[in-house]
């Protein structure tokens, strides 16, 4: 076959029924047929799988496709069998098959019926499979989702790093590696690891013009925002990504309770349910799938109309991959992400305990994601720049930043300051360190390098950190600075940057979007599109203050601010409706609700307000399964750390659950646990603090109480305090 040119278009029509190839497909296939190693970078929906499916049918022997997910293999094998009369044409070997199924696969391969064999990397490394494959004529190897090889990718898998040695053991044949997301760094890492540095690289543009990108602030009303969005897009298919399995299940239940046809999908579900949910989504029996990132690799559904990120992903690779599942048919694809800096802090916490190098990489990837979310530059420009592609349009017309452009400000001098500082520290440091120097912060790291003596130290104290961040991010996109590939994150000055310093010209930046302030100002806008009623909000606050004086408890003990905001948005006028407000359980509604409902009802009548009944987000009683179990365990005086262990959650997550329980009005007695772990004076100091304080904010408490107290202790005592004072 090698070297012989054949008419591929006829073969394409014959096997797959398509008239023409997309993008680079034909050149890639010719290269592979000629026996050459091939590296394919093609965005999701560009038609990667055809690049190895067609050649496998045309070449002698069996092609081995190494693929990361069982669901994906099943999907692709079914698709291949649909194109052929012969069921044995495609098979997979993975942990889901029993012995007799595996024997059937082997006999089909040996009889020459099988052109494509999908193998999970974990199965490829098994001794008996290696021995069997040595006896098979192999046409070529394909490594799909090749970014899994790279620790810089978003899905580092150690088994993927062992592919090359195993291939060498089985027998040499051409190799094709395919991925939908690879920064220059990841590409280099993959090629090095697979021993294919000389391979011809085919790179398609990563721009998906039909996708609309938007980042929204994640407020207390995020569930409501999502419900509203879905109801405004009825009968369209959508995917919602969450980081934790727990959140996936909770959100799916809330959507169902609000009349949305949604199901959950994550790796912890039993595989029959999971497969059923995936198939129902593909068959359009359900509209929305709520999933962890375990869902979607290789899912070939062309008409997903929106992808929502409930939590910011761990990396831009992940983000690009997941948003890329929208609008694969070239039609509408809305990509909405909810962002708060708090989520990044959570993700950083998860990394603790991993090897230092991995933590460093993880941190860099998170910083890139934050830069993308906070930047007010065209989202397309930022994304494509990250993947090493230049986007020259000034306004893409299809992202939130381009549709609502911000005013630009001249930053020529600021850029000169940044370039001077990067050069002054010998191009050896990351962005946050550069900003510390410009801002004149004498951190221990700055002092260790004696950089407080530099002339540039403190030269930019008049501007905020956020402005300096914007200058650096936009200078990277403009090509004045670059980030070191090998040591991720070190800033270097490019030739263009040095030229700029000698002959400065105009450099305009747009200020970053400010997500922190948005959260503080929540009362003014509440649930995104559904504004809080400011007059009612301030009346509710007055009523809370009055009650707090009368009952001698701090105001937050009665209802927290987000609960009041929700009341001033949804206008509940019965105790039943009040219980649909976040943070209001039956106990609280009974104890304090009467007066609040009366006030709201009177306000609605006097101002002739129509209440948004349809937007009453119904909360889910079932959420309480976990809560009931926790309450029962505490009644039995089980130590809290043991409860967390038995529920398979972190101690911190358990505290979140317990706080939700006491804040919504249920009394819990955790004295038995506190006596065990805390000194009595210590406990009283914290308790007295909350008695006097007007806020229940933990950071404020820690500032006030000093270094002798840990966050965990303060949270535990706050639980005791709320439970005793309010419930």
C-alpha positions in Angstrom: 0.0 0.0 0.0 2.9 2.4 0.9 3.6 5.0 -1.6 0.7 4.2 -3.9 -1.7 7.1 -4.3 -5.4 6.1 -4.5 -8.5 8.0 -5.2 -9.7 8.6 -1.6 -12.8 10.5 -2.5 -14.3 7.4 -4.1 -13.4 5.3 -1.0 -14.9 7.9 1.3 -18.2 7.8 -0.7 -18.1 4.0 -0.9 -17.5 3.4 2.9 -19.0 6.4 4.6 -21.4 8.0 2.1 -19.7 11.5 2.2 -18.9 13.3 -1.0 -16.0 15.5 0.2 -13.3 15.5 3.0 -13.2 18.2 5.6 -10.1 20.4 6.2 -6.9 18.4 6.2 -8.5 14.9 6.3 -7.4 13.8 2.9 -3.7 14.9 3.3 -3.6 13.2 6.7 -4.9 9.9 5.4 -2.5 10.0 2.4 0.4 10.6 4.8 -0.6 7.6 6.9 -1.2 5.4 3.9 2.4 6.3 2.8 3.6 4.7 6.1 4.6 8.0 7.8 4.1 8.9 11.4 1.4 11.6 11.6 0.4 14.2 14.3 -3.1 15.6 14.0 -4.3 18.7 15.9 -7.9 19.2 15.0 -10.6 20.9 17.1 -13.6 19.0 18.4 -16.1 18.4 15.6 -13.4 18.6 12.9 -13.7 14.9 12.0 -10.7 13.3 13.7 -12.0 9.8 13.9 -12.3 9.5 10.1 -8.5 10.1 9.8 -7.9 6.6 11.2 -11.2 4.8 10.3 -10.9 5.1 6.6 -7.2 4.1 6.3 -7.9 1.1 8.6 -10.4 -0.2 6.0 -7.9 0.4 3.1 -4.7 -1.1 4.7 -3.8 -4.7 5.3 -4.1 -6.0 8.8 -5.7 -4.6 11.9 -5.4 -1.0 13.2 -5.0 -0.6 17.0 -6.7 2.5 18.3 -5.7 3.5 21.9 -8.5 5.3 23.4 -9.1 6.5 27.0 -12.8 5.9 27.7 -15.0 2.8 27.6 -18.1 4.8 26.6 -16.3 6.3 23.7 -15.1 3.0 22.3 -18.6 1.5 22.4 -19.9 4.6 20.7 -17.3 4.4 17.9 -17.5 0.6 17.4 -21.3 0.8 17.0 -20.8 3.6 14.4 -18.3 1.5 12.4 -20.6 -1.5 12.5 -23.3 0.7 11.1 -21.1 1.4 8.0 -20.4 -2.2 7.4 -22.4 -5.5 7.0 -19.7 -7.3 9.0 -20.1 -7.0 12.8 -16.6 -8.2 13.4 -15.2 -5.2 11.5 -14.6 -3.3 14.7 -14.1 -4.5 18.3 -12.8 -3.2 21.6 -11.0 -4.9 24.4 -11.4 -3.3 27.8 -12.3 -4.2 31.4 -16.0 -4.4 30.6 -15.7 -7.6 28.6 -15.8 -11.1 30.0 -13.6 -14.0 29.0 -15.8 -15.4 26.3 -16.4 -12.0 24.7 -12.6 -11.5 24.6 -12.2 -14.9 22.9 -14.7 -13.9 20.2 -12.8 -10.7 19.6 -9.5 -12.6 19.2 -11.0 -15.2 16.8 -12.4 -12.4 14.6 -9.0 -10.7 14.5 -7.1 -13.9 13.7 -9.6 -14.6 10.9 -8.8 -11.2 9.4 -12.4 -9.9 9.8 -11.4 -7.0 12.2 -10.0 -3.8 10.7 -10.2 -1.7 13.8 -9.4 -2.7 17.4 -10.0 -0.2 20.2 -7.9 -0.7 23.3 -7.8 1.2 26.6 -4.2 2.0 27.6 -4.7 -0.1 30.8 -5.6 -3.2 28.6 -2.8 -2.5 26.2 -0.2 -3.0 28.9 -1.6 -6.4 30.1 0.9 -9.2 29.5 -1.6 -11.6 27.7 -2.8 -8.8 25.4 0.8 -7.9 24.4 1.6 -11.6 23.7 -1.6 -11.9 21.6 -1.0 -8.7 19.5 2.5 -9.9 18.7 0.9 -12.6 16.5 -1.3 -10.1 14.6 -0.5 -8.1 11.5 -0.9 -4.5 12.6 -1.5 -1.9 9.9 -0.9 1.2 12.2 -1.4 2.5 15.7 -3.6 5.4 16.5 -3.4 7.3 19.8 -6.7 9.1 20.3 -7.2 12.0 22.8 -3.4 12.1 22.8 -3.3 15.1 25.2 -3.8 12.5 28.0 -0.1 11.7 27.5 1.0 15.1 28.6 1.2 16.1 32.3 0.5 19.6 30.9 -2.7 18.4 29.4 -5.8 18.5 31.4 -6.1 14.7 31.9 -2.7 13.3 32.8 -2.8 9.5 32.8 0.3 7.5 33.7 -0.6 4.5 31.5 -0.5 6.8 28.5 3.2 7.5 29.1 3.9 3.8 28.6 2.5 3.5 25.1 5.7 3.8 23.2 7.6 1.0 25.0 4.6 -1.3 24.6 4.3 -0.5 20.8 8.0 -1.3 20.4 7.4 -4.7 22.1 4.4 -5.6 20.0 6.0 -4.6 16.7 6.7 -1.4 14.7 4.1 0.2 12.4 3.2 3.8 11.5 1.8 5.9 14.3 -0.9 8.6 14.2 -1.6 10.7 17.3 -4.7 12.8 17.4 -5.9 15.5 19.8 -8.4 18.3 19.9 -6.5 20.5 22.3 -2.8 21.0 22.5 -0.8 24.1 23.4 2.7 24.2 21.8 3.9 22.9 25.2 1.6 19.9 25.2 2.3 19.1 21.5 6.0 19.0 22.2 5.5 16.8 25.3 3.3 14.3 23.3 5.7 14.0 20.4 8.7 13.5 22.6 6.9 10.8 24.7 5.7 8.9 21.6 9.1 9.1 19.9 7.6 10.9 16.9 9.4 14.2 16.9 10.0 13.9 13.2 6.3 13.2 12.4 4.5 15.5 10.0 2.1 17.8 11.9 -1.3 18.7 10.5 -2.8 21.6 12.4 -6.3 22.9 11.7 -7.5 26.3 13.0 -8.9 26.1 16.5 -11.4 28.9 15.8 -15.0 27.8 16.0 -16.8 30.9 14.7 -20.3 29.6 15.6 -19.6 29.3 19.3 -20.6 32.2 21.5 -18.5 32.5 24.7 -19.7 34.3 27.8 -18.5 34.4 31.4 -21.0 35.4 34.1 -20.4 36.1 37.8 -21.4 33.2 40.0 -23.7 34.6 42.6 -25.9 32.9 45.2 -28.6 32.7 42.5 -26.6 30.6 40.1 -29.2 27.7 40.1 -31.9 30.1 39.2 -29.9 31.7 36.4 -29.4 28.3 34.9 -33.0 27.3 35.2 -34.0 30.6 33.6 -31.5 30.1 30.8 -32.8 26.5 30.0 -36.4 27.6 30.1 -35.5 30.3 27.6 -34.0 27.6 25.3 -36.8 25.0 25.4 -36.3 21.6 23.8 -32.6 22.3 23.0 -29.9 19.8 23.9 -27.4 21.1 26.5 -24.6 19.9 28.7 -23.8 21.3 32.2 -20.4 20.6 33.6 -19.8 20.5 37.4 -16.5 19.6 39.1 -17.9 17.3 41.8 -20.1 14.3 41.6 -22.1 15.6 44.5 -22.9 18.8 42.7 -23.8 16.9 39.6 -26.5 14.9 41.4 -27.8 17.9 43.4 -28.1 20.1 40.3 -29.8 17.3 38.2 -32.4 16.9 41.0 -33.0 20.7 41.2 -33.5 20.9 37.4 -35.9 17.9 37.5 -37.9 19.5 40.4 -38.3 22.5 38.2 -39.7 20.6 35.3 -36.6 20.3 33.2 -35.8 16.9 31.6 -32.3 16.4 32.9 -30.2 13.5 34.1 -26.8 13.1 35.9 -23.7 11.5 34.5 -20.4 10.8 36.5 -17.9 8.0 37.0 -19.3 7.1 40.4 -22.7 5.9 39.0 -23.3 2.3 38.2 -22.4 1.7 34.6 -25.9 0.6 33.5 -27.5 3.8 34.6 -24.7 5.9 33.2 -24.9 4.2 29.8 -28.7 4.6 29.8 -28.5 8.3 30.5 -25.9 8.8 27.8 -27.9 6.9 25.3 -31.1 8.7 26.2 -29.3 12.0 25.7 -28.1 10.9 22.3 -31.6 9.7 21.4 -33.1 13.0 22.6 -35.2 11.3 25.3 -33.7 13.9 27.6 -32.7 17.5 27.0 -30.0 18.2 29.5 -27.1 16.1 30.9 -25.4 17.3 34.1 -22.0 15.8 34.2 -18.4 15.7 35.4 -15.7 15.9 32.8 -16.1 12.1 32.5 -18.8 12.8 30.0 -18.4 13.8 26.4 -15.1 12.7 25.0 -15.9 11.5 21.5 -19.7 11.9 22.0 -20.8 12.5 18.5 -24.0 14.6 19.0 -23.9 17.4 16.4 -26.7 19.5 17.8 -25.7 20.3 21.4 -26.9 23.9 21.6 -25.4 25.0 24.8 -22.6 24.0 27.2 -22.8 25.5 30.7 -19.9 25.4 33.1 -21.3 25.5 36.7 -17.7 25.6 37.9 -14.7 27.0 36.2 -12.6 24.1 34.7 -9.1 23.3 35.9 -7.5 24.3 32.6 -8.2 26.1 29.3 -7.5 22.8 27.5 -10.4 21.3 29.5 -12.5 24.3 28.8 -11.9 24.3 25.0 -12.5 20.5 24.9 -15.8 20.8 26.8 -17.2 23.9 25.1 -16.2 22.3 21.8 -19.1 19.8 22.2 -21.5 22.6 21.4 -22.7 23.3 17.8 -20.6 20.6 16.1 -23.0 20.9 13.1 -21.9 24.5 12.6 -25.2 25.8 14.1 -25.8 27.7 17.3 -23.6 26.9 20.2 -23.8 28.9 23.4 -20.9 28.5 25.9 -21.8 30.0 29.3 -19.4 29.8 32.2 -20.1 30.9 35.8 -17.0 32.2 37.5 -16.0 33.3 41.0 -12.5 33.5 42.3 -13.5 31.4 45.3 -13.8 28.3 43.0 -10.1 28.7 42.0 -9.1 28.8 45.7 -11.1 25.5 46.2 -9.3 23.9 43.2 -5.9 25.0 44.6 -6.8 23.3 47.9 -7.6 20.0 46.1 -4.0 20.0 44.8 -2.4 20.0 48.2 -0.7 16.7 48.8 0.2 16.1 45.2 3.9 16.2 44.1 5.3 19.7 44.1 5.9 19.6 40.3 2.3 18.7 39.6 1.0 21.4 42.0 3.1 24.0 40.1 1.7 22.9 36.8 -1.8 22.8 38.2 -1.4 26.3 39.6 -0.1 27.7 36.2 -3.1 26.1 34.4 -5.5 27.7 36.9 -3.9 31.1 36.5 -4.4 30.8 32.7 -8.1 30.0 33.3 -8.5 32.9 35.7 -6.9 35.2 33.1 -9.3 34.1 30.5 -12.4 34.5 32.8 -11.4 37.9 34.1 -10.0 39.5 30.9 -12.2 41.9 29.0 -10.4 41.2 25.7 -12.1 39.2 23.0 -12.5 35.6 24.3 -11.7 34.1 20.9 -8.4 36.1 20.8 -7.4 34.9 24.3 -8.3 31.2 23.7 -6.6 31.0 20.3 -3.5 32.8 21.6 -3.3 30.1 24.3 -3.3 27.4 21.6 -0.6 29.2 19.7 -2.8 30.7 17.0 -3.1 34.4 16.2 -6.6 35.8 15.7 -6.4 39.1 13.9 -10.0 40.4 13.9 -10.5 43.3 16.3 -14.0 42.2 17.2 -15.3 38.7 16.8 -18.9 39.8 17.3 -19.7 36.5 19.1 -18.5 36.7 22.7 -19.7 38.8 25.6 -16.6 41.0 25.6 -16.9 41.9 21.9 -20.7 42.5 22.2 -20.3 44.8 25.2 -16.8 46.3 24.7 -15.3 48.2 27.5 -13.6 51.6 27.2 -9.9 51.3 26.4 -7.3 53.3 28.3 -3.8 54.2 27.2 -1.2 52.1 29.0 2.0 52.9 27.2 3.9 53.9 30.3 2.6 51.0 32.3 3.8 48.5 29.6 7.2 50.2 29.7 7.3 49.7 33.5 6.4 46.0 33.1 9.1 45.4 30.4 11.7 47.2 32.5 10.9 45.1 35.5 10.9 41.8 33.7 14.4 42.7 32.3 15.6 44.0 35.7 14.9 40.6 37.3 16.7 38.8 34.4 13.5 37.3 32.9 13.4 34.7 35.7 10.1 35.3 37.4 6.3 34.9 37.0 3.7 37.6 36.6 2.6 37.7 40.3 6.2 38.3 41.4 6.7 41.1 38.7 3.6 42.8 40.1 4.9 42.5 43.7 8.1 44.3 42.7 6.2 47.0 40.8 3.9 47.5 43.8 6.8 47.7 46.2 5.7 44.7 48.3 8.6 43.5 50.5 7.6 39.8 50.5 10.0 37.2 51.8 10.8 36.1 48.2 11.5 39.6 47.1 13.9 40.1 50.1 15.6 36.7 49.4 16.6 38.0 46.0 17.5 41.4 47.3 15.1 42.9 44.7 13.8 45.6 47.0 17.0 47.5 46.0 16.1 47.6 42.3 15.3 50.9 40.7 11.9 49.6 39.5 10.9 48.5 43.0 7.7 50.3 43.9 7.6 52.2 40.6 3.9 51.5 40.0 2.3 51.9 43.4 -0.4 54.2 42.1 -2.2 51.5 40.2 -4.1 48.4 41.4 -2.9 44.8 41.0 -5.8 44.2 38.6 -4.6 46.9 36.2 -1.0 45.4 36.2 -2.5 42.0 35.6 -4.5 43.4 32.6 -1.3 45.0 31.2 0.7 41.8 31.4 -2.1 39.6 30.0 -2.7 42.0 27.0 1.0 42.4 26.4 1.3 38.6 26.0 -1.5 38.6 23.4 0.1 41.6 21.6 3.4 39.7 21.5 5.5 42.1 23.6 6.0 39.5 26.3 6.0 35.7 26.1 5.8 32.9 28.7 8.6 30.4 28.9 7.4 27.0 27.6 9.6 24.7 29.6 9.4 26.6 32.9 5.8 27.4 32.7 5.0 30.9 33.6 8.3 32.7 33.6 7.9 36.0 31.7 10.3 36.9 28.9 10.5 40.1 26.8 10.3 39.5 23.0 12.2 41.4 20.4 9.0 43.4 19.8 9.0 44.2 23.5 12.6 45.4 23.5 11.8 47.6 20.5 8.7 49.0 22.3 10.9 50.0 25.2 13.3 51.9 23.0 10.5 53.6 20.9 7.2 53.4 22.9 4.0 53.8 20.9 0.4 53.7 21.8 -0.7 50.6 23.8 -4.3 50.6 24.8 -5.8 48.1 27.3 -9.3 47.3 28.5 -9.7 47.0 32.3 -10.3 43.4 33.4 -13.8 42.4 34.4 -14.2 42.6 38.1 -15.9 39.6 39.5 -15.1 40.3 43.2 -17.1 43.5 43.3 -20.0 41.9 41.4 -20.4 39.5 44.3 -20.4 42.2 46.9 -23.0 44.3 45.0 -25.3 41.3 44.6 -28.4 43.0 46.1 -28.5 45.4 43.3 -28.9 42.8 40.6 -29.7 39.5 42.3 -30.4 36.6 40.0 -28.6 38.0 36.9 -31.6 39.1 34.8 -34.0 39.2 37.6 -33.4 42.3 39.7 -33.7 42.5 43.5 -36.3 45.0 44.6 -34.1 47.5 46.5 -37.0 49.1 48.5 -38.2 45.7 49.7 -34.6 44.6 50.4 -34.0 47.5 52.7 -37.4 47.0 54.5 -36.5 43.3 55.1 -33.2 44.4 56.5 -34.9 46.8 58.9 -37.3 44.1 60.0 -34.4 41.7 60.6 -32.6 44.4 62.7 -35.7 45.0 64.8 -36.2 41.3 65.4 -32.5 40.9 66.3 -32.8 43.6 68.9 -35.9 42.1 70.4 -34.6 38.5 70.5 -31.0 39.6 71.4 -29.3 37.7 68.6 -27.1 39.0 65.8 -29.1 39.7 62.6 -27.4 37.0 60.5 -28.7 34.4 62.9 -32.2 35.2 61.8 -31.7 35.1 58.0 -28.5 35.6 56.0 -28.2 38.3 53.3 -28.5 35.9 50.4 -31.9 34.7 51.8 -33.1 38.3 52.1 -32.0 39.0 48.5 -33.9 36.0 47.3 -37.0 37.2 49.2 -36.7 40.6 47.5 -36.5 38.9 44.1 -39.1 36.1 44.4 -41.6 37.7 46.8 -42.7 34.7 48.9 -45.9 35.4 50.8 -46.7 32.0 52.5 -44.5 29.9 54.8 -44.5 27.2 52.2 -43.1 29.6 49.6 -40.6 30.9 52.1 -39.1 27.4 52.4 -38.1 27.6 48.7 -35.7 30.4 49.6 -32.1 29.2 50.0 -31.1 29.0 53.7 -34.7 28.8 55.0 -35.8 25.4 56.4 -39.1 24.5 58.0 -37.7 25.5 61.5 -36.7 29.0 60.4 -39.9 29.6 58.4 -42.0 28.7 61.5 -39.9 30.7 63.9 -39.4 34.0 62.0 -41.3 33.7 58.8 -44.7 35.1 59.7 -43.6 38.7 59.9 -41.4 38.6 56.8 -44.3 37.1 54.7 -46.7 39.8 56.0 -44.3 42.5 55.1 -43.7 41.1 51.5 -47.4 40.6 50.9 -48.2 44.2 52.0 -45.4 45.6 49.8 -46.7 43.6 46.8 -50.3 44.9 47.3 -49.3 48.5 47.8 -47.1 48.6 44.7 -49.2 46.3 42.6 -46.3 44.0 42.0 -46.9 40.8 40.0 -45.0 38.0 41.6 -42.8 35.9 39.4 -44.5 32.6 40.3 -43.0 30.8 37.4 -39.5 31.5 38.6 -39.9 30.1 42.0 -36.9 27.7 42.0 -38.2 24.6 43.7 -35.6 23.1 46.0 -35.2 19.4 46.3 -36.3 17.5 49.4 -34.2 14.6 48.3 -31.1 16.7 48.9 -31.8 15.9 52.5 -30.9 12.2 52.3 -27.3 13.1 53.2 -28.5 15.7 55.7 -30.8 13.3 57.5 -28.0 10.8 57.8 -25.7 13.5 59.3 -28.3 14.7 61.8 -28.9 11.1 62.9 -25.2 10.4 63.3 -24.8 13.6 65.4 -27.7 12.5 67.6 -25.8 9.3 68.1 -22.8 11.4 69.0 -20.5 10.0 66.3 -17.3 11.9 66.0 -17.5 14.4 63.0 -14.4 13.2 61.3 -15.8 9.6 61.4 -19.0 10.9 59.8 -17.0 12.5 57.0 -15.1 9.3 56.4 -18.2 7.2 56.3 -19.9 9.5 53.8 -16.8 9.7 51.7 -16.5 13.5 51.9 -13.8 15.9 53.1 -14.1 17.2 56.6 -14.6 20.7 55.1 -17.5 19.5 52.9 -19.1 18.0 56.1 -18.9 21.4 57.8 -20.6 22.9 54.7 -23.4 20.4 55.1 -23.7 21.0 58.9 -23.7 24.8 58.4 -26.5 24.4 55.8 -28.5 22.4 58.3 -28.2 24.8 61.2 -28.5 27.9 59.1 -31.8 26.7 57.8 -33.2 26.3 61.3 -32.4 22.8 62.6 -30.9 22.5 66.1 -27.8 20.3 66.4 -25.7 19.6 69.5 -22.1 19.0 68.7 -20.8 19.7 72.2 -19.6 16.1 72.6 -17.2 16.6 69.7 -16.1 20.1 70.8 -15.3 18.9 74.4 -13.2 16.2 72.8 -11.0 18.4 70.6 -11.1 21.9 72.1 -9.9 23.7 75.2 -12.9 25.2 77.0 -11.4 28.8 77.3 -10.6 28.7 73.6 -14.2 27.7 72.8 -15.6 30.5 75.0 -13.4 33.1 73.4 -14.8 32.3 69.9 -18.4 32.0 71.2 -18.2 35.4 72.9 -16.8 36.9 69.7 -19.9 35.8 67.7 -22.2 37.1 70.5 -20.7 40.6 70.1 -20.1 40.6 66.3 -22.5 41.9 63.7 -21.2 39.5 61.1 -20.7 35.8 60.9 -17.8 36.1 58.3 -15.0 33.6 59.1 -12.2 35.8 57.8 -13.3 38.7 59.9 -13.4 36.3 62.9 -9.9 35.0 62.3 -8.6 38.6 61.9 -10.1 39.6 65.2 -9.3 36.5 67.2 -5.6 36.2 66.0 -3.3 33.4 65.1 -4.1 31.0 68.0 -7.3 30.0 66.3 -7.8 27.8 63.3 -10.5 28.2 60.6 -11.9 24.7 61.5 -12.3 25.7 65.2 -14.0 28.9 64.4 -16.4 27.2 62.0 -17.2 24.5 64.6 -18.0 27.1 67.3 -20.0 29.1 64.9 -22.2 26.0 64.2 -22.7 25.7 68.0 -23.5 29.4 68.3 -26.1 29.5 65.4 -27.7 26.3 66.6 -28.1 27.5 70.2 -29.0 31.2 69.5 -31.2 30.8 66.5 -32.8 27.4 66.5 
